[in-house]
């Protein structure tokens, strides 16, 4: 679990820290810093091997290492593009604090090398938290297709790809595996098996749906197929193109959560995309259940339905209010930097403040209609 993030001169952040809990919502308008928080984590994840090597060989390399800015997780361009516009110096730094240690990287004067510092004892590789699973589900998720690619390397790590592109493969290979966190078993599920529980949670999005996945070895691909139950029978098998687009879009999110273990970290961008408001609320309940049982979720969202569902689930004690944090980001136009407001959910589901611009557009438009 990541306890906190500190950013200095990184993109729109001059010098700021945020503390994280189990369930974390990053909210606010477009281009106000939400994605920069996520990118700072992914930059370290993308370079975890280089960082670890630098820590273990610090006496030889003086804690310096090359950092890939453009890789499988993120593409950030050049060092110059990362430097805060009004920076007083040319030092960019990102620091992550974990339970047992800290890791910091910094770049000076647009150097090709970054300095790495940490209080991980030499040789204590097991303490390096990013060697524990961190899953990232981007907003650019898979679209409905007849078939999807395979990746044994990824699914052996319970990794479905940053766009969910290996979801079909994982479900085909591990459909009869038990979900790691039994507390996430759906109330309608008879077993703890992955595919049954994915189907039942997906039924919260589209009622009475059943999903199956299988591998086509001749073409080295995996397929997803859906059925609907009605009356005493079932529909024919349906391809992803012939069910709602939102089902394909949300499937990687549900699968990632149900395959996660306690203390895993899952970063999700725009989980609400393509989903009906009721479906968004149901998905938020799954977020609450997972976070309350120990999975850390960092969610970038524009959805008031997700926010309000989390508030309601807090009131119903699905999740403790001590296990969630909401950050509302705005842009300080005078300094062209991000500024944050932490909003606390109380035990009764109320919030301790409601700043201007924080999910208030419904009220703004209603006022126009009424007055």
N, C-alpha and C positions, 0 to 999 in steps of 0.2 A: 504494500500500500504506500502511496505517495502522501506524505503528510503536508508538504507545502512546496510552493514554487516561488522563486525569486528571480525577477528579470531586471536587468540593467542595460539601458541603451539598446534594447532588442525591439526592433520594429516600432510600434507606437507606445512602447513602455519605457519611460525614463528611469524609474527606480520604484518597483512595486513588488509586493508579495501577496500571495493568496494562500490561505490555509484550506486544506481539503478534508472532507469527511468521506463517508462511504458512498453517499449519493450526492452528486454535485451538478447543479444546473448552471450553465453559462448562458446568460440572456442579454438581450440588447439589440440595437439596430444593426444595420449592415456596416461592415468595415469599422468596427469600434474596438476590436482587440480580442474577441472570443476565439477566433481561429489561431491567433498568435499564441495564446496559452497552450492550445493543443499542439501547435507546431513546435513549441519549445520542448515538449515531452518527446515528440516523435523524432526530433533531431538527435536527441541522446539515444533513443531506441535504435535509430538507423545506424548509429556509430558505436553500438555497445561493444563490439569486439575490439575496435580501436581504443576505446576508453579503458576497457579492462586490461588490454595489453600495456597501455601507458601506465596504469596503476601498478601492475606487477613488475614492470621494468623501469620504474620511476628513477632509480639510481643511475640507470644508463642513459635514458632519454630526457632526463630532467623534467619529466611530466608533460612532454609535448607530443602532440599527435596530429595527424591529418584528419579532417572531418569532412565527410561527404555531405554537401548541401543539397545535392540532387540525386536521389536514390529511389528505392522501392516504396518508401513510406511517404516522403514529401519531396517537392522540388521547390527550392527557395531562391534559385537564381545565384547571385553573387554576394560576397560578403558586404559590399557597399550597400546593397539593397536592404540588408538587415539592420544597419545602423540607424538608430533613432535620429530623426531629422534635426532636432535641437540639441543633440548631444554636446556636452561640454568637453568631452574627450573622445578618443576613438577606441574605447574599451567596451566590448560587448560581453556580457556574462549571463549565464543561465545556471541556476542552482536548484537542485532537487533535494529535499530532506525526506529521509525514510525513518522508520522506527529506530534502526540500529546504526545508521550512518548517513552522511551527506555526500553528494557528488556535485562538483561545479566544473564548468568549462568556461573559458574566456578567450577572447580574441583581441589582440592589440594591433592597431594600425593596419587593419586589413591584411594581416599576415595569412599565409597559406596554412600555417600550423596553429593549433589551439593548445592552450595550457589546460591541464587536467589536475584537479586536486580532489582529494577524498580522505576521509578518516577510516577507510576500510583497511584493516590490518593486512600486511603483505601475505599473500598465499590464501587468504580467506575468500576464495572464489564464491563460496555458497552464500556469502553475505551480499553479493552483487544482485540487487533486486531485479534488474531488468533481465536476468537470466530466468526469473520467474515469468510466467506468461503475461504479456501485455497484448491485448487485441485492439485493433483499430478498425472500425467500420465507417468508411467515408460516406459522404453524402452522394457520391457518384456510384451508387450500388448497381448490381446486375439488373438487366432488363429481361423480360420474357424471351426465352430462346427454346428451340427444339432440343438442344443438348448443350452440355457445359464441359469444360476441360477438366482433366484430372491432375492431381499433384500429390503423390504419395508422401513426399517430404513435408508438405504443409499439413496434411490431415493427420500424420503421425504426431504432430505437435498440437493437434486440435485447432489448427489455424485454417480459417476458411478464406483467407485473402482479404485485402483491405477493401475490396469491392464486393465481397461475398461470393467471388467467382468459383470457389471450391465447395460451396455449401452442398450442392447435389452429390458430390463425391463423398463428402464426410457422412452425409445421411445414409448413403448407400452402403458404405463400409461399416458404419458404427450404429446402424439402426437398432441393433439388439444389445447395445451397450447400455449399462445403467447410467443415469444422470448422476454426476458427482455430488450434487447438493439435493438430497432427497426432499428437503423442505420446499423445493420448487416443483414437486410433482403436482400436476393439475388435479383438481378435485374429481374430475371424471375419469382419470386414468386408472386402469386396473393394475398396471405394472409400473415399475420405475424406468422402463426402457425409453431410450431417447426418442425414437420415431413416434411412438404413441403420444408422448408428452408434447413433442413439437406439433403434432396434428391437433391435439386438444387446445394448446395455447393459440394455434392459428385459427381455431374455431371461434375464439374470442374476437377475432378480426372479421371473419366471415363464417357465419353459423353453419354447423354440420358439415364442415369440409374435412376431408382426409387426404393426407399427402403420402406419396410413396416415391422412392428413388431407387434407381438400379443402374448398374454399369453395363455399357455395351462394349465388350472387349474387342470386337472386330474393328471398331472405329476409335477406340481408346477415349471414350467420352462417357459422361453420366447424364441421365435424364431425370426430370421431375415430372410427375403426373399427379393429378388431383381428381377426387371424386366427391360428389355431394350426396348425402343421405336425405331421403324424403319419403314420407309415409313408411312403407315396409321394404323399400328397395333403395338402390343406389343408381346414380347417373353412370354413364360411360366414362372412361378415363378422359380427362381433359388436359391438354397441353398448357403450359404457362401462358401462351398467347391467348387462350380462350377462357381465362379467369381474370379477375381484376388485377390490374397492374400493381396495386398496392400489396398484394400477397407476395409476389416475387420480391418486392422492395423490402418488406419487413421480415421475410424469412431468415436472412442472415443475422438479424438482430436477435430474434428468438433463439436461433440455434447457438449463437455465441454465448448467450446468457445461460442456456441449459447445459452447455458443455464446460462452463467455467467452474473453477474450484474457489473455495474461500481464499481471499486475499489476492486473487487475480485482479488485474486492472483492465477494464473495457472502456474504450473511448468511442463514443457514438456521435456522429454528426447528423442533425436534422432527422431524428427518428420518425417525426410526424409526416414526412413526405409521402404523398399519395394516399394518406389514410383519412377515413371519416373521423370526425371528432369523437364519436363513441369508441372507435377502435384505438385512437390515441390514448384515451383514458384507460382502456383495458391494458394497453402496453405499459403505461405508467405504473399500473399495479404490479406488473411483473418486475419492473425496475425496483419498486419498493421492497418486494419480497426478497429479491436477490441481494440488495444492499443491506437489508436488515440481517441477512444471514452471512454477511462478510465479504461479498464481492464489491470491489470499488468501481463505481460508474462515474464517468466524466462525460456529461451530455451537453452538447451545444444545441439549443432549441429556440424556435420562435413561437412555440405553441403554448397558448394560455390553457388549453385543455390538459396538456401534460402537467403544467404547474398546478392547476386546480385539482386534478386527480391525486397528485402527491399530497396536497394539503388535506384532501378528504381521507386519504389512506393514513395520514398521520393522526387525524382525529379518531379514526377507527383502530388505531394502534397496530396497523400493518407494519409500520416502521416508526422507530423512535425519532422524535424531532431532534435529538442530539446526533443523529446519524445522517443528517442532510444539511447542505449548504446551497444557498442561491446567491449568485453574483450577477448584478446588473451592470453592464458596461455602457459607458457613454464616452463621447469624444470631447475633450477640452479644446475647443477651437482656438483659444488664445495661445496655447502652446503646442497644438496639434499632437496631443498625447491622449492615451486612454486613461479614464478614471473609473473606478469601480465603486459600487455600493453593495455591501453585504446585507442581505435581507434574511431574517430569521423566521422560520415557521414555528409557531407556538404549538403547544400540545393539543389545543382545540382546533388546529388547522388555520387559525388566523395568522397574519404576518405582522411583524413589528413595525413595518413602514411600507408605504406605497409611493415611491418617487414618481415624479412626472416622466412620462415616456415608458413606464414599466407596465406593459400589457394593459394600456388604458385606451386603446383605439376603439374598442367596443363602446365605451362610455362616450368618447368624443363624437362618434358618429350618431349615437343615440341622442345626444344633446342636440345635434343638428336637426334630427327628425322631429324632436319634441318642441324645439324652440325656434 
